Structures are given as structure tokens and as C-alpha cells.
């Protein structure tokens, strides 16, 4: 028989070991041994509803991860609500997710107006507002908003990239700009102006519009009448489709630049009329599944297999479905890095510690890098041109980082 003293010592040791193992697991609301609750807000209805497929793709991706056993044995419970692209509704949904559903974080809430409305609340509550689905520059301000981080290239970076290209190839042009009257549109125009620098006077006309405007014809006619030979459309998908159609109907043939957020063939170019789309230039940082150049690409094949199995109703020609997939992959990477420390603080710490992270649907040469004072995960893009049927990449990957 074992001496009592040894038995006590072993029991104590077992208790210490159990306590240590237990102490290594740290949870905030929304995390447990079996589950990670992630909140999301999407415009499934309203003027930006074409973006709603992003939330559906993300839900499908997390379903696939769960089918594969989850992350470190934990299943993702993805709770996604509709805000109709309405800031007051976004606030209501954010409160519901944080206070009623008790999610660990809000991931990929969509739209500059909605995220602007919830940013102060999320930071006051110290709940991550992670990988915001908008390229506004304000999501990269760790000093004032340490709980908010974007993901996609910010709009100012995109504007600078276009400016570099124009100064190199069309230095004597006159530019007309059509932009959405919110932080997104203002950011994009600022990036273009800053990028043009001393040549910013090349912008000879600009008109804004509201996302809720039923028509934008008068703005496009005024920009056409300005005599510009370069036209920029920085608008949500519906506004961009209307702009492409009106430019085409007017018989105007400017060099046409289109915001990266409105490059979906399915939800923008086809509704606008493909006959008006040839030669449009935009930017990319993700592979376009409709581009024949990727037909034998392993990453695109994996994405197609995912779509077939987990989101069969999804449109494979819609770039938003590739976007949602990559965002969900980045979220999974952060959760993997968190290990068993699933606190809100550690979520932000790991999100700010992504080093050369690359998924197989990102373009070659595009990597995610973050640090505690750099909340801009992607800052490079490549230009692409629409040939009337598909986007074709051209030129080198361009860095749009401020100061480059």
C-alpha cells in the first residue's frame, strides 16, 4: 500500500497539474471549451444588398471549418444580422450581438457608414471590431481605436496607386471624379489628390452622390460636359453600375477607372451592360475566379470545390464570394494563433501580429502584415483591365502605402 504522505503529495501534484492546465485556457464572453461565438453585420437588404453574399460565403466557410473539427476543437458559432446599410440599425445589431448574444468579437461588419456608427461603442466596450469590410483609412488608428482594424487595402492607398499610374502614363490628362458622399468617397478622392501631389490640378471636375439616390444621371452629364478625358467612379455597386451605363449611353469614351469595391462582374458590370465595360481599369489584390489565367491554379480550384460543397447557390462569377472566403481564412488564422487564450485582448494582439500571411486566393506578391502600430493589413495592389468579358491583370504589384 502506498504511504499516506506520498498519496497526499501525488493528489496535490495532480491538483496543481489540473489547475495549471486549466489556467492556460483563458476565455472572455463568447468563448468556451467547445465554441467561439463570432458576430457579423451585413446589408442583406437595402441599397448595398449586393454585398450580402459576403456574409453568406463567410458562414459557409465557417461551416466547412466546423465540419473539419473546428479550431483547436472549438466550433465557430457565426451569428450574422441584417442592418440594411442603415447606421442606426447597425448600432442596434451591434448592441444585440455584444449584450444579448455575448459574442467574442464582431468580424467583417460591412460598410463605412455602419462601422463608423458602431466604432465608438465597440471601443468603449473593448470588443474587437475586426477586419472591417470597408477600406476607410479610419480603421487603421490603433492609438485612438485599439479595438478596430480593417483588412482590405485602404481607399487612400488605392487612390495613390491610380495616381502613380496616371502620372506615369497620362500626365497631361484632365480628370473628372464621381464619388460617394461618405468617408469612403472622401478617402478615395484624398488618396488620388495626395498621390497626384503638385499635379492635383489635373482634377477639373467632381460630383458626389448619396447611396440612396435613385438616379445619378445629372452628375454624370455634368462630368461629361467638363471636357475631362479620365473618369473615376468611386461608388457602391449600384451607383457604379448606373455610372458605367450612363457614360456608355452618352457615347463618352474617357479612360475609365472603377473602385476596387465595385469590380464584380455579376453585380456591377453585367447589370451596367457589358457593351459599355471594355477597357475599364481597376485594382486587385485577390485572384478573380473568372480570369482564364487562373483556370489551373490550385487556390482557385480549392475555392471552386469549397463553393460546390458548402455554398452551391453562390455565384462563382461574383468576386464578393472570393473576398468573403479570404476574410474568413484570415479570421481563422487569428483564432489559430490565439490557441487557448481566447480573450478579446488576445484576439487584437494576434490580429496585430500577422507576418507575411498569404492565402491561396490572394494575388502572388500580396501579403498581410500587421503590427501593434500598423493596423493596415494589405497595402499593395495590382492594376487590371476589363476586356469586355473578364478582368486581366497588368503591370507590377504597386505599393500604395503612405510615404512610398
N, C-alpha and C positions, 0 to 999 in steps of 0.2 A: 504493500500500500504506500501511496505517496505521502511523505510528511506534509503535515498541515501547512507549515511555513512555505514550502515550495508551491503548494496548491494556491495559497493566497497570492504569492508572487506571480504565478502564471495567470491567475484570474486578473490581477491588477494590470499585468502586461497586455492581456487580451483587451481589457477595457481601454488602456492607453492607445493601443493599435486601432481599435474601433473608433475612438474619439479622433485620432489623427486622420484616419480615412474620411471620417465624416466632416472634419474641419476643412479638408481640401475642397469640399463641394460648397460653393457659395451661390446663393440664389437671391434674386430680387423677385418682386411680384412678376408672374408670367413665366417663371422657370421652375422646373422641378426635376426629379429623377427620370420622369417619363415624358415631359412635354416642354416645348418652348412656344409661347404664345406671341405671335407677331401680328401687329395691326397694320392696316393699309386703308388709304382713302383714294378713290378713283372717280372720275366723271363717267359713270356708266350711262348717265343721261345728260341732257343739256348740250350747249354749243360745242363742247370739246369731246363729245361722247365717242368719237372715233378712236380716242386713246384708251378706251375702256378695255380693249383686248389685252393691254399690257398686264392688267390685274389678273385676267383670266390665264395668261401664259404663266405668270408667277405662281398662281395657285396650282397649275398643272405641274410645274417644276417641283414644287414642294411635295406634291402627291407622289412624284417619282422618287424623291429622296426618302419619303416615308416608306414607300414600297421596298426600298433597298435597306431598310432598317433604321432610318433616321440619322441624326448626327450624334455621335457618341451615345447611341442607344435611345436618344430622345426624339420623339415625333414632333414635327412642326404643326402647330395649330394656327393656320393663316386666316385671320378674320378681316374681310375686306368690305368696306361700306361705300355707298354712292354719295357724293356731295353735289352732283350736278354742276360742277365747276363754279360753285357758289361759296364765297368766303364765309358767310355766316353759317352755312350748313357744314362747312369743313370744321369750324370751331366746335359745333355741336357733336360731330362724329369723333373728333379727337378726344373730347371730354368723355364720351361714351367708351371709347377704346381704353383710355387710361384709367378712368374712375370706376366704370362698371365691369368691363371685360378684364381689366387689370393685365394688359399686355406688357411684355418686357420692353418693347420698343415699337415705334411706328416706322415702317420701312416703305420707301418709294411712294409716299403721298404725291399725287400728281398736280402740277400746275403752279406757276409763280403766284397767282392771287391767293390760292388756297393755302399754300405753305407760308406765305407772308402773314396770313391771318392767324396761323397757329404757332408761329415761331417763338413768340414771347412766352406763350403758355407752356410749350414743351420745355423750354429752357428753365422756366420758373419751377416746373415740376421735376426737372432733372431726368427727363425721359428722352432717350435718343430719338432724334428726327433724322433717320439715316438714309443716305443715298436718295435724297430728294429728286423726284422726277421733274426737273426743270434745270435749265442751265444758268439761272440768275447768279450773278457774282456774289450776292449776299450770303450764299450758303457756305462760303469759304472764309468765315470770320471767326476763327476759334477763340480769339480774345474776348469778343463780346457775346458770341453764341456758341459756347463749347459743346452743346448737345445737338448741333445741326451740322450736317455735312452733305454736300452734293455728290454727284458721281460723274455724270457725263461732262464733256468739255464745256466750260462756261461760255456764255454768249459773247463776252468781250474777247475771249481767245479766238472764237470763230470769226468775229469781225476783223480782228488783226490779221488772221490768215488770209481772208479775202483781200484786205488792203495790200498785203505783201504781193499777192498775185497781180492785182491791178496795177500797182506801181511798176512791176517788172514788165508787164505785157501791154497795158493800155494806159500809159502815163498821161496822155492828152485827152482822156475821155471826160464826159460830163455825166454825173451820177444822179439818178432820182431814187429816193428811198421811200418805201411804203412799210410802215411799222405798226405793230400792235401797241395801243396806248396803255402799257403797264410796265412793270420793272423789266420784263423780258425784252420788250421792244426798245426801251431806253438803253439797256445794257448793250444790245447788239449795235445800235447806232453809235454809242460811245466807243465801242471796240473798233468800229470802222473808222471813225474820226481820229481816234488816237493812233491807229495804225497808219493812216494817211499822213499824220503829223502836219508838217508845213504845207502839205498839198490838200488839206481838208476842204479847201475852197472848190475842189472838184465836185463836191456835193452841191448841186444847184437847186434841187427841189426835194421837199419831203412832205409826206402826208401821213397822218395816223388814222387809226380806226378803232372802234370798240369791238370786242369779240362778239357782243350781242347784236351788232349792226346787221340788218337783213341784207343790205347790199353795199358794195364798196365801189360801184361804178364811177361816181363823181370824182373820187380820189384818183383813180387810175387815169381817167380822162385828163385831169389837171396835170398829172405827172408826165403823161404822153405829150401834152402841149408845151412842156418846159423845154423841149429840144434835147433832152438827155439821150445818150446812146448806151448807158448802162442802167439797168433797173434792178433794184433789190426788193425782194418780198420777204419781210420778217413778220410772218403771221401764223396763226394756228392753222391746222389742216384745211378747215372750211374756208377761211379767208384767203389762204394761199391758192386753193383750187379756183376760187372766184377771180383772183388776180390773174392767174395764168390764162383763164378763159377770156377775160376782158382784154388783156394785152393782145391775145390772138385775134379776137373779133375786130379790134381796132386796126389790125394789119401792121401793128408796131413790131419792129424787129430789133429790139435792143439786145445787148449782151445781158442775159437774164441770170441773176443769182438768187437762189432759193435757200431759205433757212434749213439747216440740218434736221430740225424737228418736223419738217413738213415734206420729207422726201419719199413718203410711202407711195409706191405705185398704186396700190389698191385703194387707199383712202384719199389721195390728193390728185395724182397725175391722171388716173383713169377718169374720175369724175370731172376733171377740168377739160378733158378731151385730149387724147394722145397726139392728135394732129398739131396741137399748139406747144408740145413739150420738147421738141427736138432741140438739142443744144443747151438746155438749161444746165447751169453749173451749181453744184453744192459741195458739201464736205461729208466725209465719212470717217468713222473710227471702228465700225463693225462691218463684217462681211455681209454683202447683200445676197441672200439666197437665190435671187432671180438672175444674178450675174453668171453667165455661162462660164466665166473664168474659174468659178469655184465648183463646177459640176463634179469633179473627182476629189474634192477636198474632204479630208477626214472629219474636220469640225462641222462642216455643213451637212455631211452625211449623218453625223450623230444627232444634229439638230432636227433633221428631217425624220429620223427614226423616233426621236422624242415626240415630235408633233403627231406623227402617225399613231403612236400608242397612247399618249397622255392628253393630247388636245386635237383629236381628229377633226373637229369642226373648225379649227383655226385656219386662216388663210395663209398659205405658205408664201404668197407674194407680198404679204404685209410685213414691212420691215419692223413694225412695232412688236411683232411676235419674236423676232430675234433679239430686240432690245430688252424685252421683259426677261428673256432666258438668261442673258448675260448679267442683268441686275441681280437675278435670283442666285446665280453662280457666285457672284461677289458676296452676297449676304451669307451664303453657306460657308464661304471661305472665312469670313469674320467669325462665325459661330464655331467653326472647327478650331480656329486659333484661340478661342475663349476656353476651350477644354471644359473643365468642371466649374470654372469661375464665371457663372452666368449672372453677373451683376450688370446693372446699366452702365456703371463706371468702366467696367472691363470691356463692354461692347464698344464704347467710344475709344478706349485705349487701343484695342485691336484694330478698329477701323482706321485709326491714325498710325497704324504700323503695318501697312501693306507695302511690300517691297517687290517691284517688278512682277506684280501679279498679272497674269495674262490668261485669258480663256480662249478656247479654240474658235470662238466666233468673233473675236477681235481681229482687226487687220494686223498683218505682220508689222512689227516695229512699234505697235501701240501697247503701252504697259501702264498699269496702275501703280502709282507711287504716292504714299501719304506719309506725313509725319505730324507730330503734335502742333507744329505751326504751319503745316501745309494741308489744308482741307480741300484741295482741288485734285481729285484722283487722276483724271485724264486731261492732259493739256496739248496733246498732239492730234492732228487730223490730216487726212489726205483729200485732195480735191477729186471730184468725179463729175462726169458729164453725161446727160441723158441722151441716148441715141434714138429715142422715139419708142423703144421697147424695153430697154434696161439701162441701168447706170454702168458707166465704165470708168474705172479709176485712172488717173493720170498724174504724172509728176511724182515728187518725193513726199514723204511724210513731213509736214511742216509743224514747227513748234509755235504755238500761239501764246506761250507764257509771257506774262508782263515782264518786260526787261530783256526779251530775246529778240 
